[in-house]
Amino acid sequence: MMKTLYIVQSFTAQKKGKTTELIADTPIQCGSAEEAKNRAERFADKRAGEVPSGILERD
């Protein structure tokens, strides 16, 4: 049986001299696609970027 994991990965911008790097924050597992989408939308104003995704996992 396959189970879907819903993950939100956000990123923080970190200045290094004249450049800016994206640093991955701790991924957050969500209970549904809707929850992942909502969390990603909330991060949009606070983080440099975010990616909600679904991952299939075998039981």
SVG drawing of the C-alpha trace seen along z (x, -y; Angstrom):
<svg xmlns="http://www.w3.org/2000/svg" viewBox="-7 -43 39 45">
<polyline fill="none" stroke="black" stroke-width="0.4" points="0.0,0.0 1.2,-3.5 0.9,-6.5 1.4,-10.1 3.6,-12.3 3.0,-16.0 6.1,-18.1 6.7,-21.9 10.3,-23.0 11.0,-26.6 14.2,-28.6 15.8,-31.5 18.0,-34.1 21.4,-34.6 23.7,-37.4 27.4,-36.4 29.3,-39.4 27.9,-40.7 25.8,-37.5 22.7,-36.0 22.4,-32.2 19.2,-30.2 19.5,-28.0 17.0,-25.2 14.9,-25.3 13.8,-22.2 11.1,-20.4 7.6,-20.3 5.4,-17.2 1.7,-18.0 -1.4,-15.8 -2.9,-16.7 -2.3,-18.5 -4.5,-21.4 -2.5,-21.8 0.7,-21.8 -0.6,-24.5 -1.9,-26.6 1.5,-26.4 3.4,-27.3 1.1,-30.3 1.8,-31.5 5.5,-31.2 5.4,-33.2 5.6,-36.6 8.2,-35.3 10.7,-33.2 12.8,-33.6 10.9,-30.7 8.9,-27.6 7.9,-24.4 4.9,-22.3 5.2,-18.7 3.6,-15.3 5.8,-12.2 4.6,-8.7 5.9,-6.2 5.4,-2.4 4.1,-0.9"/>
</svg>
